[in-house]
Amino acid sequence: MKIFYGLLCIVGTILPYSQLLPWLYNYGFNLQQFISEISHSKMGAFAWWDVIISIIVLIGFILYEGKQKGMNHLWLPIIATCTVGVSLGLPFFLLLRQIHIEKQDVE
């Protein structure tokens, strides 16, 4: 599972950033343009609300599950979620969780 989660971390970073980086190149950090584009259509707004709710749920899951398992460095997948998205934050947390579980099984 660690290889699977690790590969998803890579793909979950590359695919979103393959869309974000060209946009940043064209517009820079233009927040007004960004908001305009994500709210331009009902489907765009639908997708962004879905992402926002998923981020909130994932951060709650990271904090709850991570504390239940006694994991350290829970801030790492939270930062990954906030800077890339759920596509990195979730597999990264699951990777850290799997490593933590395997380490406990050895002890």
C-alpha positions in Angstrom: 0.0 0.0 0.0 2.9 2.4 0.7 3.9 2.3 -3.0 0.3 2.8 -4.1 -0.1 5.8 -1.7 3.3 7.2 -2.7 2.4 7.0 -6.4 -0.9 8.7 -5.8 0.9 11.5 -3.9 3.0 12.1 -7.1 0.1 12.0 -9.5 -2.1 14.0 -7.0 0.5 16.8 -7.2 1.4 16.7 -10.9 -2.1 16.7 -12.3 -3.5 19.7 -10.4 -0.3 21.7 -10.8 -0.2 20.9 -14.5 -3.3 23.2 -14.7 -2.4 25.7 -12.0 1.2 26.6 -13.1 0.2 27.7 -16.7 -2.6 29.7 -15.2 -0.2 31.4 -12.8 2.2 32.1 -15.6 -0.6 33.8 -17.5 -2.3 35.7 -14.7 0.1 35.7 -11.7 -1.4 35.7 -8.3 -4.5 37.6 -9.5 -7.1 36.7 -6.9 -9.9 38.6 -8.6 -9.3 36.7 -11.9 -9.1 33.4 -9.9 -12.4 34.0 -8.2 -14.0 35.1 -11.4 -13.0 32.0 -13.2 -14.0 29.5 -10.5 -17.4 31.1 -10.2 -18.0 31.7 -13.9 -20.4 28.8 -14.2 -22.7 26.7 -12.0 -20.5 23.6 -12.6 -17.3 25.5 -11.6 -19.0 26.6 -8.4 -20.3 23.1 -7.8 -16.7 21.7 -8.2 -15.2 24.3 -5.9 -17.8 23.8 -3.2 -17.2 20.1 -3.4 -13.4 20.7 -3.0 -13.9 23.0 -0.1 -16.1 20.6 1.8 -13.7 17.7 1.0 -10.8 19.8 2.4 -12.7 20.4 5.6 -13.7 16.8 6.0 -10.1 15.6 5.2 -8.5 18.0 7.8 -11.0 16.7 10.4 -10.2 13.1 9.5 -6.4 13.8 9.7 -6.7 15.4 13.1 -9.1 12.8 14.5 -7.6 9.6 13.1 -4.0 10.9 13.5 -4.6 11.6 17.2 -6.4 8.2 17.7 -3.4 6.4 16.2 -0.8 8.6 18.1 0.7 9.9 14.9 3.2 12.8 14.8 3.6 15.6 12.2 -0.1 15.8 11.3 0.6 19.3 10.1 2.4 17.9 7.0 -0.7 16.4 5.2 -2.7 19.4 6.3 -0.2 21.7 4.6 -0.2 19.4 1.6 -4.0 19.6 1.4 -4.0 23.4 1.7 -1.2 23.9 -0.9 -2.1 21.2 -3.5 -5.4 19.8 -2.5 -7.2 16.6 -1.4 -5.5 14.8 -4.3 -2.2 15.1 -2.3 -3.4 15.5 1.2 -5.4 12.2 1.4 -2.8 9.8 -0.1 0.0 11.5 1.9 -1.9 11.1 5.2 -2.7 7.5 4.3 0.9 6.9 3.5 2.0 8.4 6.8 -0.7 6.3 8.6 0.5 3.1 6.9 4.1 3.8 7.9 3.0 4.5 11.5 0.9 1.3 11.7 3.8 -0.8 10.3 6.3 0.8 12.7 4.0 -0.1 15.6 3.6 -3.7 14.4 7.4 -4.1 14.5 7.7 -2.8 18.1 
